[in-house]
Amino acid sequence: MNESKIAYYEKESPKFNPLEHLILRVNEMENKSDYGGKVALKWKKIIDDTLIHEVYPVIHPIGQETFSLYAEFPIGIFEYALDIDGATSYIREKHINREIFDPVDIINAVDEGNINKDTSKIKTNHKNPVMALQSQYLTGNKPYCINGNHRIFEAYRNNERQIAVYVFKELEFVPFFYDIWSKAMYFLEIDYNNVIHNDRKHLRDDVEAFACLF
C-alpha cells in the first residue's frame, strides 16, 4: 500500500491558491515558446471570464459520495474533487467493463490513509463499485483507488484470488470532476506539460490545447 500523506494533505490543501498556481504556469508557458504563448493567452481568457469568480476549496455536497484526490505543486497541495455517485451512474450509462485483478496486483492502489484497519469501525457501503484512476498528471501513472479501498484491502488480507475494479485512464475520468477548479487544474497540467516538453499528448486533431475544451 501507499504510505499515506492524507492527514497532511487535508490540513494543507485549503491554503492552496489555485489562481496563483495558474498564473505561474501561464507565465512559464508564455515564456517557453510561440505555442506556449498561444496556450497561455487562452488560459488568461479563462481566468478573466470564469476562474476569477470560482471559490476554492470546493464545498462537498451533503448526501453525495465524493472523493478528494490531492496533488503536490511547488506552492502547495491542491484538492481534486471527484463525484463517486456520478461515476457509478457514468459506468452504468456507458456500460463500462470491469478489470479483474489478483488483489496482490492492485493493493498498491490503496492509500493507507483511506482505510480503517479496525474492522469493527468500518461502515459497509457497497452502493458504488471499486474504482481506480491512473493518470500521469494525478497519480504518477499508477492506479489509485478512489472508491472501495476497504474491499481491496480485505481481498488482499484474506488471500482472495480476484477482485473486480473499474480502472479509468487519462481523460476517461473528466466527467467525475464536480467542480470547475478540478477540471481546470487537470486540463491546465496537460497543457503545461505539452508546452514545457514541446509535446502534444492527448490532443484531438481539431484542438491545439485543452484550454479550447474548457
C-alpha positions as CSV (number, residue, x, y, z in Angstrom):
1,M,0.0,0.0,0.0
2,N,1.0,3.6,-0.5
3,E,2.4,5.4,2.5
4,S,-0.2,8.0,3.4
5,K,0.1,11.8,3.5
6,I,-3.6,12.3,3.6
7,A,-3.7,13.9,7.1
8,Y,-1.1,16.4,5.9
9,Y,-2.9,17.0,2.6
10,E,-6.2,17.6,4.4
11,K,-4.6,20.2,6.6
12,E,-2.6,22.0,3.8
13,S,-4.9,21.9,0.8
14,P,-7.4,24.6,2.0
15,K,-4.4,27.0,2.0
16,F,-3.7,26.4,-1.7
17,N,-4.2,29.4,-4.0
18,P,-5.2,28.0,-7.4
19,L,-5.1,31.4,-9.2
20,E,-1.5,31.9,-8.1
21,H,-0.6,28.5,-9.3
22,L,-2.4,29.0,-12.6
23,I,-0.7,32.4,-13.2
24,L,2.7,30.9,-12.5
25,R,2.0,28.2,-15.1
26,V,0.7,30.6,-17.6
27,N,3.8,32.8,-17.3
28,E,6.1,29.8,-17.8
29,M,4.2,28.7,-20.9
30,E,4.2,32.2,-22.2
31,N,8.0,32.4,-22.0
32,K,8.6,28.9,-23.3
33,S,7.7,29.2,-27.0
34,D,5.3,30.7,-29.5
35,Y,3.0,27.7,-29.0
36,G,3.2,28.3,-25.2
37,G,2.3,31.9,-25.8
38,K,-0.9,30.9,-27.6
39,V,-1.9,28.4,-24.9
40,A,-1.2,31.0,-22.2
41,L,-3.4,33.5,-23.9
42,K,-6.3,31.1,-23.9
43,W,-5.8,30.4,-20.2
44,K,-5.7,34.1,-19.4
45,K,-9.1,34.5,-21.0
46,I,-10.4,31.5,-18.9
47,I,-9.1,33.2,-15.8
48,D,-10.8,36.5,-16.6
49,D,-14.1,35.0,-17.8
50,T,-14.6,32.2,-15.4
51,L,-12.0,31.2,-12.8
52,I,-11.6,34.6,-11.2
53,H,-15.1,34.1,-9.8
54,E,-14.7,30.5,-8.6
55,V,-14.4,29.6,-4.9
56,Y,-11.7,27.1,-3.7
57,P,-11.8,24.8,-1.9
58,V,-14.9,23.2,-3.1
59,I,-17.9,22.6,-0.8
60,H,-18.7,18.9,-0.7
61,P,-22.4,18.3,-1.3
62,I,-24.3,16.7,1.6
63,G,-25.7,13.3,0.9
64,Q,-23.5,12.7,-2.1
65,E,-20.5,10.3,-2.0
66,T,-17.4,12.2,-3.1
67,F,-13.6,11.6,-3.0
68,S,-10.7,14.0,-2.6
69,L,-7.6,13.3,-4.6
70,Y,-4.6,15.5,-3.7
71,A,-1.7,16.8,-5.9
72,E,1.5,18.3,-4.8
73,F,2.7,21.5,-6.5
74,P,5.5,24.0,-5.8
75,I,3.2,26.4,-4.0
76,G,1.2,23.7,-2.1
77,I,-1.4,21.0,-2.1
78,F,-4.4,21.1,-4.4
79,E,-7.6,19.1,-3.8
80,Y,-9.2,17.5,-6.9
81,A,-12.9,16.8,-6.1
82,L,-14.5,13.6,-7.6
83,D,-18.2,12.7,-7.7
84,I,-18.3,8.9,-6.8
85,D,-22.1,8.6,-7.2
86,G,-21.8,10.3,-10.6
87,A,-19.0,8.0,-11.6
88,T,-21.3,5.0,-10.8
89,S,-24.0,6.4,-12.9
90,Y,-21.5,7.0,-15.7
91,I,-20.4,3.4,-15.5
92,R,-24.0,2.2,-15.9
93,E,-24.8,4.6,-18.8
94,K,-21.7,3.8,-20.8
95,H,-21.8,0.0,-20.0
96,I,-18.1,0.1,-18.9
97,N,-16.5,-3.2,-18.2
98,R,-14.5,-4.1,-15.0
99,E,-11.0,-5.4,-15.0
100,I,-10.2,-8.5,-12.9
101,F,-7.2,-8.3,-10.6
102,D,-5.4,-10.6,-8.2
103,P,-5.6,-8.4,-5.0
104,V,-1.8,-8.7,-4.8
105,D,-1.5,-6.8,-8.1
106,I,-3.9,-4.0,-7.1
107,I,-3.2,-3.5,-3.4
108,N,-0.7,-0.7,-4.2
109,A,-3.6,1.3,-5.5
110,V,-4.8,1.6,-1.9
111,D,-3.6,4.5,0.3
112,E,-3.3,3.6,3.9
113,G,-4.9,6.8,4.9
114,N,-8.1,5.8,3.1
115,I,-8.7,2.5,5.1
116,N,-9.7,1.7,8.7
117,K,-7.9,-1.4,9.7
118,D,-10.2,-1.8,12.7
119,T,-13.0,-3.9,11.1
120,S,-15.4,-3.1,13.9
121,K,-15.4,0.6,12.9
122,I,-15.9,0.0,9.1
123,K,-19.3,1.1,7.8
124,T,-20.0,-1.2,4.9
125,N,-21.2,0.7,1.8
126,H,-21.2,-1.2,-1.5
127,K,-23.6,1.0,-3.4
128,N,-20.7,2.2,-5.6
129,P,-18.2,-0.2,-7.2
130,V,-14.4,-0.4,-6.7
131,M,-12.8,2.3,-8.8
132,A,-9.3,3.5,-9.5
133,L,-7.7,6.3,-11.6
134,Q,-4.5,6.0,-13.5
135,S,-3.1,9.3,-14.7
136,Q,0.3,10.8,-15.5
137,Y,-0.9,14.2,-14.1
138,L,-2.9,13.0,-11.0
139,T,-1.4,9.7,-9.8
140,G,2.1,9.4,-11.3
141,N,0.8,6.9,-13.9
142,K,0.0,4.4,-11.1
143,P,-3.6,3.1,-10.3
144,Y,-5.0,4.9,-7.3
145,C,-8.2,3.7,-5.6
146,I,-10.9,6.3,-5.3
147,N,-13.6,4.0,-4.1
148,G,-13.5,0.5,-2.5
149,N,-10.3,0.8,-0.6
150,H,-11.6,-1.5,2.2
151,R,-12.7,-4.1,-0.3
152,I,-9.3,-4.3,-2.0
153,F,-7.6,-4.4,1.4
154,E,-9.9,-7.2,2.7
155,A,-9.5,-9.2,-0.5
156,Y,-5.7,-8.9,-0.1
157,R,-5.7,-9.7,3.6
158,N,-8.0,-12.7,3.1
159,N,-5.8,-14.1,0.2
160,E,-8.8,-13.9,-2.2
161,R,-8.0,-14.8,-5.8
162,Q,-9.6,-11.9,-7.6
163,I,-11.3,-8.6,-7.3
164,A,-13.2,-6.6,-10.0
165,V,-12.1,-3.0,-10.4
166,Y,-13.1,-0.2,-12.8
167,V,-9.9,1.5,-13.9
168,F,-10.2,4.9,-15.6
169,K,-7.2,6.1,-17.6
170,E,-6.3,9.6,-18.9
171,L,-9.3,11.8,-19.8
172,E,-11.8,9.0,-19.0
173,F,-12.5,10.4,-15.6
174,V,-13.1,14.0,-16.6
175,P,-16.9,13.6,-16.2
176,F,-16.3,12.8,-12.5
177,F,-14.9,16.2,-11.6
178,Y,-17.8,18.1,-9.9
179,D,-16.2,21.5,-9.5
180,I,-14.7,23.8,-12.1
181,W,-11.3,24.2,-10.4
182,S,-10.7,20.4,-10.6
183,K,-11.4,20.3,-14.3
184,A,-9.4,23.5,-14.9
185,M,-6.4,22.2,-13.0
186,Y,-6.4,18.9,-14.8
187,F,-6.6,20.5,-18.3
188,L,-4.0,23.1,-17.3
189,E,-1.5,20.5,-16.2
190,I,-1.8,18.7,-19.5
191,D,-1.4,21.9,-21.5
192,Y,1.6,22.9,-19.3
193,N,3.4,19.6,-19.8
194,N,2.7,19.7,-23.5
195,V,4.2,23.2,-23.7
196,I,7.2,22.7,-21.4
197,H,8.1,19.4,-23.1
198,N,7.2,20.5,-26.6
199,D,4.6,17.7,-26.9
200,R,1.0,17.4,-28.0
201,K,-0.1,14.5,-25.8
202,H,-3.8,13.6,-25.7
203,L,-4.9,16.4,-28.1
204,R,-7.5,15.8,-30.8
205,D,-6.7,16.9,-34.3
206,D,-9.2,19.8,-34.1
207,V,-7.8,21.4,-31.0
208,E,-4.3,22.8,-30.1
209,A,-4.8,23.0,-26.4
210,F,-7.1,21.6,-23.7
211,A,-7.9,25.2,-22.8
212,C,-10.0,25.1,-26.0
213,L,-12.2,22.4,-24.4
214,F,-12.7,24.1,-21.1
